[in-house]
Amino acid sequence: MSRFRDRLRGPGLRAIAEVKRRSPSAGDLRPGADAGRLAADFERAGAAAVSILVDERFGGSIEDLRAARARTSLPLLAKGFFREDAELDALRAAGADAALVILAEVDDAVARHLVARAHALGMDVLLEAHDGAELARALALGDDPVGINARDLRTFLVDRRTQLELVARVPLDRIVVAESGILSRAQAAAAELAGADAVLVGSALMRAADPAATLAELLRRPLVKVCGLTREEDVAAAAEAGADLAGFVLADSPRRAPAPLPVPDTMLSVAALVGRVEEAGTDLVQLYGDEGGRRTRDGVLLWRDRPVARVMDQPWEGEDARHWGRAAAAARRGRVLLAGRLGPHNVRRAIREVRPWCVDASRSLESAPGIKDHARISAFVRAAR
């Protein structure tokens, strides 16, 4: 038992890749999908588990579960609207390692019974919640993992902000999966920083020309941050190049922006501040200490005032030859955002030596202070990838 749950444990973000041919909200996604072949492809691309829709409303059946079981050794999550013991029995016989229980569809007594039955069969259960009340029920039931679905099953609307807030409420000793609405690497990273151990991704993969390559790209690290942005056209160039984070300096600097600019859904916005946190309306805050009007060497990346990564930088207007070595030591202990004189010429070597969670460049990508050279942005992102 716990093969599914155990694959979601550990450092870094895991992915549950989903096979579904259609969606009630979006219609046909991949009508001719071969569940067995996709499951095998997802395993090679780095998935921790595979989710199989066995409900005919999603174009699936229990035969897809059998086909996937024949082609992959990964844990399989069976998804559908399950209420009966016989359904769980059939799923287990077809090769499922876990089953979905949607709390919006069952009361606590039924949910508790299904969890007990699944465990008796050697299966895990993914308890799915959509709002605060359902999350409280899931936590009270005491089982792992807990899924937080961003999609309202009645309206089909996706609310990522509420999803992240609910993910952050889950105690750290519980495994939490962010479900639905994950379309980009930045959105997956946002779930990770909020506290998700894994993301469940379906529609984005099923719509892709190459689902396995799309999954691998979603999980690829480091993330890439372009900082010191002051113009909308530079934000657009960073997004077009594939950068994940857009940084806006809100402290005294030649690169100071009057305010953070809008960023597309494919990116997260970051306010760079010195001394104290201010409400900037960004997804993240990159905070440095204040040393006599200058920033401290290192800083911290904050999500909702919660430290989520260490910022490792060069000394103010100086350079330390040991910078990458000390950053590498920190990266072995947790997330590191690596900054300090990175550019297209050296970022590949920095990644090899440090293995950071994110790389950050600013001055090396400029044609003038605060004015980005779009060709250099593209070169930096390509090199980091």
C-alpha positions as CSV (number, residue, x, y, z in Angstrom):
1,M,0.0,0.0,0.0
2,S,1.0,3.7,-0.4
3,R,2.9,3.2,-3.7
4,F,1.0,6.2,-5.2
5,R,1.4,8.4,-2.1
6,D,5.1,7.5,-1.6
7,R,5.9,8.6,-5.2
8,L,4.7,12.1,-4.4
9,R,7.0,12.5,-1.4
10,G,10.4,14.1,-1.3
11,P,12.1,17.4,-2.4
12,G,11.1,19.1,-5.6
13,L,7.8,19.2,-7.5
14,R,6.3,15.9,-8.8
15,A,3.8,15.6,-11.6
16,I,0.8,13.3,-12.1
17,A,0.2,13.2,-15.8
18,E,-3.4,12.6,-16.9
19,V,-4.8,10.7,-19.8
20,K,-8.3,12.1,-20.8
21,R,-9.7,12.2,-24.3
22,R,-12.3,14.9,-23.7
23,S,-13.5,17.3,-21.0
24,P,-17.1,18.4,-20.2
25,S,-15.9,22.0,-20.1
26,A,-13.6,22.0,-23.2
27,G,-15.0,19.2,-25.4
28,D,-12.7,16.9,-27.3
29,L,-9.0,17.1,-26.3
30,R,-7.4,14.1,-27.9
31,P,-10.1,11.7,-29.1
32,G,-7.7,9.0,-30.4
33,A,-5.5,9.0,-27.3
34,D,-3.8,5.6,-26.7
35,A,-3.7,5.3,-22.9
36,G,-1.0,2.7,-22.8
37,R,1.3,4.5,-25.1
38,L,0.8,7.8,-23.3
39,A,1.4,6.2,-19.9
40,A,4.8,4.8,-21.2
41,D,5.7,8.2,-22.7
42,F,4.9,10.0,-19.4
43,E,7.0,7.6,-17.4
44,R,10.0,8.4,-19.7
45,A,9.3,12.1,-19.4
46,G,9.6,12.1,-15.6
47,A,6.0,11.7,-14.3
48,A,5.7,10.4,-10.7
49,A,2.3,8.8,-11.5
50,V,-0.3,8.6,-14.2
51,S,-4.0,9.5,-13.9
52,I,-6.5,7.7,-16.0
53,L,-10.0,8.9,-16.6
54,V,-12.2,5.9,-16.6
55,D,-15.5,7.8,-16.9
56,E,-17.2,7.7,-20.3
57,R,-18.1,11.4,-20.0
58,F,-14.4,12.0,-20.4
59,G,-14.0,9.5,-23.2
60,G,-12.5,6.9,-20.9
61,S,-13.1,3.4,-19.7
62,I,-11.6,0.9,-17.4
63,E,-10.0,-0.6,-20.4
64,D,-7.7,2.4,-20.5
65,L,-6.6,1.5,-17.0
66,R,-5.7,-2.0,-18.1
67,A,-3.8,-0.6,-21.2
68,A,-1.8,1.8,-19.0
69,R,-1.0,-1.0,-16.5
70,A,0.4,-3.1,-19.3
71,R,2.8,-0.3,-20.5
72,T,4.1,1.4,-17.3
73,S,5.4,0.6,-13.9
74,L,4.3,3.9,-12.5
75,P,1.5,4.1,-9.9
76,L,-1.9,4.6,-11.6
77,L,-4.6,6.9,-10.2
78,A,-8.1,6.0,-11.4
79,K,-10.3,9.1,-11.8
80,G,-14.1,9.0,-11.9
81,F,-17.1,9.6,-9.7
82,F,-16.9,6.6,-7.4
83,R,-19.4,5.6,-4.7
84,E,-19.5,1.8,-4.4
85,D,-17.2,-0.9,-3.2
86,A,-17.6,-2.8,-6.4
87,E,-16.2,0.1,-8.4
88,L,-13.1,0.1,-6.2
89,D,-12.8,-3.7,-6.6
90,A,-12.9,-3.4,-10.4
91,L,-10.3,-0.6,-10.4
92,R,-7.9,-2.6,-8.3
93,A,-8.3,-5.6,-10.5
94,A,-7.6,-3.5,-13.5
95,G,-4.3,-2.2,-12.0
96,A,-5.1,1.0,-10.1
97,D,-2.9,1.9,-7.2
98,A,-5.2,4.8,-6.1
99,A,-8.7,6.1,-6.7
100,L,-10.2,9.6,-6.6
101,V,-12.8,10.4,-4.0
102,I,-14.5,13.8,-4.8
103,L,-15.8,15.3,-1.5
104,A,-18.3,17.4,-3.4
105,E,-20.0,14.2,-4.5
106,V,-20.1,12.2,-1.2
107,D,-20.7,12.8,2.4
108,D,-18.2,12.1,5.1
109,A,-19.6,8.7,6.0
110,V,-19.4,7.5,2.4
111,A,-15.9,9.0,2.0
112,R,-14.7,7.3,5.1
113,H,-16.1,4.0,3.9
114,L,-14.4,4.3,0.5
115,V,-11.1,5.2,2.1
116,A,-11.3,2.1,4.3
117,R,-12.3,-0.1,1.4
118,A,-9.5,1.2,-0.8
119,H,-6.9,0.6,2.0
120,A,-8.2,-2.9,2.4
121,L,-7.5,-3.5,-1.3
122,G,-4.0,-2.0,-1.0
123,M,-4.9,1.2,-2.7
124,D,-4.4,4.9,-1.8
125,V,-7.1,7.5,-2.1
126,L,-6.8,11.1,-3.4
127,L,-9.3,13.1,-1.4
128,E,-10.4,16.0,-3.7
129,A,-11.5,19.4,-2.3
130,H,-12.6,22.5,-4.1
131,D,-13.2,25.0,-1.3
132,G,-12.4,25.7,2.3
133,A,-15.2,23.6,3.8
134,E,-14.3,20.6,1.7
135,L,-10.6,21.0,2.6
136,A,-11.5,21.0,6.3
137,R,-13.4,17.7,5.7
138,A,-10.5,16.2,3.9
139,L,-8.1,17.1,6.7
140,A,-10.5,15.8,9.3
141,L,-10.8,12.4,7.5
142,G,-7.0,12.1,8.0
143,D,-6.0,10.4,4.8
144,D,-3.2,11.3,2.3
145,P,-2.9,12.7,-0.2
146,V,-5.3,15.7,-0.5
147,G,-6.1,17.2,-3.9
148,I,-7.0,20.8,-4.3
149,N,-8.9,21.3,-7.6
150,A,-8.9,24.7,-9.1
151,R,-11.9,23.9,-11.3
152,D,-15.4,24.3,-9.9
153,L,-17.2,21.1,-11.1
154,R,-20.5,23.0,-11.4
155,T,-19.4,26.1,-13.3
156,F,-16.1,24.7,-14.8
157,L,-14.5,28.0,-13.9
158,V,-10.8,27.8,-12.8
159,D,-9.8,29.9,-9.7
160,R,-6.0,29.5,-9.3
161,R,-5.7,32.1,-6.5
162,T,-8.1,30.3,-4.3
163,Q,-6.4,27.0,-5.1
164,L,-3.0,28.4,-3.9
165,E,-4.6,29.8,-0.7
166,L,-6.1,26.4,0.0
167,V,-2.8,24.5,-0.8
168,A,-1.1,26.8,1.7
169,R,-3.5,25.8,4.5
170,V,-2.6,22.1,4.3
171,P,-0.2,21.1,7.1
172,L,3.3,20.5,6.1
173,D,3.2,16.8,7.2
174,R,0.4,16.1,4.7
175,I,0.9,15.5,1.0
176,V,-1.1,17.9,-1.3
177,V,-1.7,17.8,-5.0
178,A,-2.7,20.9,-7.0
179,E,-5.2,19.8,-9.7
180,S,-6.4,21.6,-12.8
181,G,-5.4,25.0,-14.3
182,I,-1.7,24.2,-14.7
183,L,-0.8,25.3,-18.1
184,S,2.8,26.7,-17.7
185,R,6.0,26.1,-15.8
186,A,5.3,29.3,-13.8
187,Q,1.9,28.1,-12.7
188,A,3.4,24.8,-11.6
189,A,6.0,26.7,-9.7
190,A,3.4,28.8,-8.0
191,A,1.7,25.7,-6.7
192,E,5.1,24.4,-5.6
193,L,5.8,27.6,-3.6
194,A,2.4,27.5,-2.0
195,G,3.2,24.1,-0.7
196,A,2.1,21.6,-3.3
197,D,4.1,18.3,-3.4
198,A,2.7,17.6,-6.9
199,V,0.6,18.9,-9.7
200,L,-1.9,17.0,-11.7
201,V,-1.9,18.0,-15.3
202,G,-4.3,16.9,-17.9
203,S,-5.7,19.3,-20.5
204,A,-2.4,21.0,-21.2
205,L,-0.8,17.7,-22.0
206,M,-3.7,16.3,-24.1
207,R,-3.8,19.5,-26.2
208,A,0.0,19.4,-26.9
209,A,1.5,18.2,-30.1
210,D,4.0,16.2,-27.9
211,P,2.4,15.5,-24.5
212,A,5.6,13.9,-23.1
213,A,7.8,16.7,-24.1
214,T,5.4,19.2,-22.7
215,L,5.4,17.4,-19.4
216,A,9.2,17.3,-19.3
217,E,9.3,21.1,-20.0
218,L,6.8,21.7,-17.2
219,L,9.1,20.0,-14.7
220,R,12.4,21.4,-16.1
221,R,14.5,23.4,-13.7
222,P,16.0,25.9,-13.2
223,L,13.3,28.5,-13.8
224,V,14.5,31.7,-15.6
225,K,14.0,35.2,-14.2
226,V,14.6,38.4,-16.1
227,C,14.9,41.3,-13.6
228,G,15.1,45.1,-13.8
229,L,12.2,45.3,-16.3
230,T,10.9,48.8,-16.8
231,R,9.0,48.7,-20.1
232,E,6.0,46.7,-21.3
233,E,7.8,45.8,-24.5
234,D,10.6,44.2,-22.5
235,V,8.2,42.2,-20.4
236,A,6.7,40.9,-23.7
237,A,10.1,40.0,-25.0
238,A,10.9,38.1,-21.8
239,A,7.6,36.2,-22.1
240,E,8.1,35.5,-25.8
241,A,11.6,34.1,-25.0
242,G,10.2,31.7,-22.4
243,A,11.2,33.4,-19.1
244,D,9.2,32.2,-16.1
245,L,9.6,35.2,-13.7
246,A,9.5,38.9,-14.4
247,G,11.4,41.1,-11.9
248,F,10.6,44.7,-11.1
249,V,13.1,46.7,-8.9
250,L,11.1,48.9,-6.5
251,A,14.2,50.1,-4.6
252,D,16.7,52.9,-5.5
253,S,18.4,51.8,-8.7
254,P,19.0,52.9,-12.3
255,R,16.6,50.0,-13.1
256,R,13.8,51.2,-10.7
257,A,10.3,50.7,-12.1
258,P,7.5,53.1,-11.0
259,A,5.4,50.1,-10.4
260,P,5.2,46.4,-11.4
261,L,3.9,46.0,-14.9
262,P,1.3,43.4,-16.0
263,V,2.7,40.0,-16.9
264,P,1.0,37.2,-18.9
265,D,-0.3,34.0,-17.2
266,T,2.8,32.2,-18.3
267,M,5.0,34.2,-15.9
268,L,5.1,35.2,-12.2
269,S,5.8,38.8,-11.2
270,V,8.5,39.5,-8.6
271,A,9.0,42.8,-6.7
272,A,12.6,43.4,-5.7
273,L,12.7,45.3,-2.4
274,V,15.4,46.4,0.1
275,G,14.9,46.8,3.8
276,R,11.2,45.9,4.3
277,V,8.3,44.3,2.6
278,E,5.8,46.6,0.9
279,E,2.5,45.6,-0.8
280,A,3.4,45.6,-4.5
281,G,0.6,43.4,-5.9
282,T,3.2,40.9,-7.3
283,D,3.2,37.1,-7.0
284,L,6.5,37.1,-5.2
285,V,8.8,39.4,-3.3
286,Q,12.6,39.3,-3.6
287,L,13.7,40.9,-0.3
288,Y,17.2,42.1,0.6
289,G,18.3,43.6,3.8
290,D,19.5,47.2,4.1
291,E,23.2,48.0,4.9
292,G,23.5,51.7,5.0
293,G,21.4,52.4,1.9
294,R,22.8,49.4,0.0
295,R,21.3,45.9,-0.3
296,T,22.7,43.0,1.6
297,R,24.5,40.4,-0.5
298,D,21.9,37.7,-0.1
299,G,18.1,37.9,0.2
300,V,15.0,35.8,0.4
301,L,12.2,35.0,-2.0
302,L,8.8,35.4,-0.3
303,W,5.4,34.0,-1.2
304,R,2.6,35.6,1.0
305,D,5.3,36.6,3.5
306,R,6.5,33.0,3.7
307,P,10.2,32.4,2.8
308,V,10.3,29.9,-0.2
309,A,13.8,30.2,-1.6
310,R,17.2,31.7,-0.7
311,V,18.5,34.4,-3.0
312,M,22.3,34.0,-3.5
313,D,23.9,37.1,-5.0
314,Q,27.3,38.7,-5.5
315,P,28.6,41.4,-3.1
316,W,27.3,44.9,-3.7
317,E,29.4,46.3,-6.6
318,G,31.9,43.5,-6.0
319,E,32.7,39.9,-7.0
320,D,33.5,36.8,-5.0
321,A,35.1,33.9,-6.8
322,R,33.6,31.5,-4.3
323,H,30.0,32.6,-5.1
324,W,29.0,29.6,-7.1
325,G,30.5,27.2,-4.6
326,R,28.6,28.6,-1.6
327,A,25.5,28.8,-3.7
328,A,25.9,25.1,-4.6
329,A,26.2,24.2,-0.9
330,A,23.0,26.1,-0.2
331,A,21.2,24.4,-3.2
332,R,21.8,21.0,-1.7
333,R,19.8,22.1,1.3
334,G,16.9,23.9,-0.4
335,R,15.7,26.2,-3.2
336,V,18.2,28.7,-4.4
337,L,17.6,31.7,-6.7
338,L,21.0,32.3,-8.2
339,A,21.8,35.9,-9.1
340,G,25.0,38.0,-9.6
341,R,26.6,38.7,-13.0
342,L,24.8,35.9,-14.9
343,G,24.3,36.2,-18.6
344,P,24.2,34.1,-21.8
345,H,28.0,33.6,-21.6
346,N,28.1,31.8,-18.2
347,V,24.7,30.6,-17.2
348,R,25.1,27.1,-18.5
349,R,28.2,26.6,-16.4
350,A,26.5,28.2,-13.4
351,I,23.7,25.7,-13.7
352,R,26.0,22.7,-13.9
353,E,28.0,23.8,-10.9
354,V,25.2,25.1,-8.6
355,R,22.0,23.2,-9.7
356,P,19.8,26.2,-8.7
357,W,16.0,26.3,-8.6
358,C,16.1,29.6,-10.6
359,V,18.6,31.8,-12.4
360,D,18.3,35.6,-12.5
361,A,19.9,38.1,-14.8
362,S,19.5,41.9,-15.2
363,R,22.5,44.1,-16.2
364,S,23.9,41.6,-18.7
365,L,20.7,41.8,-20.7
366,E,20.6,45.6,-21.1
367,S,21.5,48.0,-23.8
368,A,21.2,50.8,-21.2
369,P,20.2,50.8,-17.5
370,G,16.6,49.7,-17.4
371,I,16.4,49.1,-21.1
372,K,16.6,45.5,-22.2
373,D,18.2,44.1,-25.3
374,H,15.7,41.6,-26.6
375,A,18.3,39.5,-28.4
376,R,20.2,39.1,-25.1
377,I,17.1,38.1,-23.3
378,S,16.5,35.4,-25.8
379,A,20.1,34.2,-25.7
380,F,20.0,34.0,-21.9
381,V,16.8,32.0,-21.8
382,R,18.0,29.6,-24.5
383,A,21.3,29.1,-22.7
384,A,19.5,28.5,-19.3
385,R,17.2,25.9,-20.9
